[in-house]
Amino acid sequence: MGRALRGFETTPQISSQLIVYSLAQAFSISPLEVYEMPASLVMDMLRIHKEVKILEAEEYEKAQKQIK
């Protein structure tokens, strides 16, 4: 599981579990709700979450530069 989190090759089962966990955590929903979603919605929500995290990281970097 740790190797999968670091970007190494993984099995479809582990990838699926990581997606379910990530989406459930990101949107504070039950993993069961994620399993019941259409795959296209899951992927769309993961893309949205990724973009939000990128924006957060950029804002954090800007704040860090202003402090220095």
DRENKOLDO-581983 format. One record per residue: residue number from 0; residue in three letters; x, y, z of N, C-alpha, C in turn. Coordinates in steps of 0.05 Angstrom, whole numbers, plus 5000, padded with zeros to 4 digits. Each point is the difference from the previous one (the first is absolute). Layout:
! residues N
R  pos  code  n_x  n_y  n_z  ca_x  ca_y  ca_z  c_x  c_y  c_z
R  NUM  ALA  X  Y  Z  X  Y  Z  X  Y  Z
...
//
This chain:
! residues 68
R  pos  code  n_x  n_y  n_z  ca_x  ca_y  ca_z  c_x  c_y  c_z
R  0  MET  5017  4976  5000  4983  5024  5000  5018  5025  5000
R  1  GLY  5021  4999  5016  5018  5023  5001  5013  5006  4974
R  2  ARG  5007  4979  4986  5013  5004  4973  4980  5013  4981
R  3  ALA  4975  4992  5002  4979  5011  4982  4997  5030  5006
R  4  LEU  5001  5007  5025  4998  5029  5007  5023  5016  4990
R  5  ARG  5022  4987  4996  5024  5015  4990  5003  4999  4970
R  6  GLY  4979  4989  4986  5000  5001  4971  5010  4976  4986
R  7  PHE  5007  4979  5015  5009  4975  4987  4976  4985  4989
R  8  GLU  5006  4980  4983  4979  4984  4988  4985  4986  5023
R  9  THR  4974  4995  4995  4983  4988  5020  4979  4983  4986
R  10  THR  4985  4986  5016  4978  4984  4989  4975  5017  4997
R  11  PRO  4982  4991  4983  4974  5015  4997  4985  5001  5027
R  12  GLN  5002  4979  5016  4986  4999  5026  5011  5022  5018
R  13  ILE  5026  5002  5003  5012  5020  5017  4994  5028  4990
R  14  SER  5001  5003  4974  4994  5027  4988  4971  5008  5007
R  15  SER  4982  4981  4997  4972  5005  5006  4996  5007  5030
R  16  GLN  5014  4986  5017  4998  5006  5029  5011  5028  5006
R  17  LEU  5022  5007  4987  5011  5027  5005  4982  5022  4990
R  18  ILE  4987  4995  4977  4981  5020  4989  4976  5003  5019
R  19  VAL  4989  4978  5009  4977  5001  5018  5008  5015  5026
R  20  TYR  5023  4993  5011  5009  5013  5025  5004  5030  4995
R  21  SER  5014  5007  4979  5006  5028  4994  4975  5017  4997
R  22  LEU  4981  4989  4985  4975  5015  4995  4984  5002  5025
R  23  ALA  4998  4979  5015  4985  5000  5025  5011  5021  5019
R  24  GLN  5027  5001  5003  5013  5019  5017  4996  5029  4990
R  25  ALA  5004  5003  4974  4999  5027  4989  4973  5013  5003
R  26  PHE  4979  4985  4997  4973  5011  5000  4984  4992  5025
R  27  SER  5014  4988  5019  4987  4992  5026  4975  4984  4996
R  28  ILE  5003  4980  4983  4977  4982  4995  5008  4971  5006
R  29  SER  4980  4983  5002  5005  4972  5005  5012  4986  4976
R  30  PRO  5019  4982  5004  5011  4985  4978  4978  4985  4984
R  31  LEU  4979  4992  5014  4978  4987  4987  4987  5018  4979
R  32  GLU  4998  5026  5006  4989  5019  4981  5018  5001  4975
R  33  VAL  5026  4999  5004  5018  5001  4977  4996  4975  4983
R  34  TYR  4997  4977  5012  4996  4975  4985  4974  5001  4984
R  35  GLU  4980  5015  5009  4974  5001  4986  5000  5021  4978
R  36  MET  5021  5017  4998  5001  5021  4980  5008  4988  4973
R  37  PRO  4991  5012  4978  5010  4992  4974  5030  5007  4998
R  38  ALA  5015  4984  4986  5029  5004  4998  5007  5027  4988
R  39  SER  4984  5010  4982  5005  5026  4988  4998  5022  5021
R  40  LEU  4981  4998  5018  4997  5020  5021  5023  4999  5019
R  41  VAL  5009  4976  5007  5023  4996  5018  5024  5014  4988
R  42  MET  5005  4995  4974  5024  5012  4987  4997  5031  4999
R  43  ASP  4976  5010  4994  4996  5029  4999  5005  5012  5028
R  44  MET  4991  4988  5020  5004  5010  5027  5029  4999  5008
R  45  LEU  5014  4979  4992  5029  4999  5006  5015  5022  4985
R  46  ARG  4992  5006  4976  5013  5022  4985  4995  5027  5014
R  47  ILE  4976  5004  5009  4993  5025  5014  5017  5002  5026
R  48  HIS  5002  4978  5014  5016  5000  5025  5029  5006  4994
R  49  LYS  5010  4988  4979  5028  5005  4993  5005  5029  4994
R  50  GLU  4982  5013  4985  5004  5028  4993  4998  5018  5025
R  51  VAL  4982  4993  5018  4999  5015  5025  5026  4998  5016
R  52  LYS  5011  4976  5001  5025  4995  5015  5023  5015  4987
R  53  ILE  5000  5002  4974  5021  5015  4985  4997  5030  5007
R  54  LEU  4976  5010  5000  4996  5028  5007  5008  5006  5029
R  55  GLU  4993  4981  5018  5008  5003  5028  5031  5001  5003
R  56  ALA  5013  4983  4985  5030  4999  5002  5012  5026  4989
R  57  GLU  4988  5011  4978  5010  5025  4989  4996  5023  5020
R  58  GLU  4977  5001  5012  4995  5021  5020  5018  4997  5024
R  59  TYR  5006  4976  5008  5018  4995  5022  5028  5010  4993
R  60  GLU  5009  4994  4976  5026  5009  4991  5002  5030  4999
R  61  LYS  4979  5014  4991  4999  5029  4999  5002  5011  5029
R  62  ALA  4986  4988  5018  5001  5010  5028  5027  4995  5011
R  63  GLN  5013  4978  4994  5027  4995  5010  5020  5020  4990
R  64  LYS  4997  5008  4974  5018  5020  4989  4996  5027  5012
R  65  GLN  4976  5007  5008  4994  5026  5012  5012  5001  5028
R  66  ILE  5002  4978  5013  5011  4999  5027  5030  5005  5000
R  67  LYS  5013  4990  4980  5030  5003  4998  5008  5027  4992
//
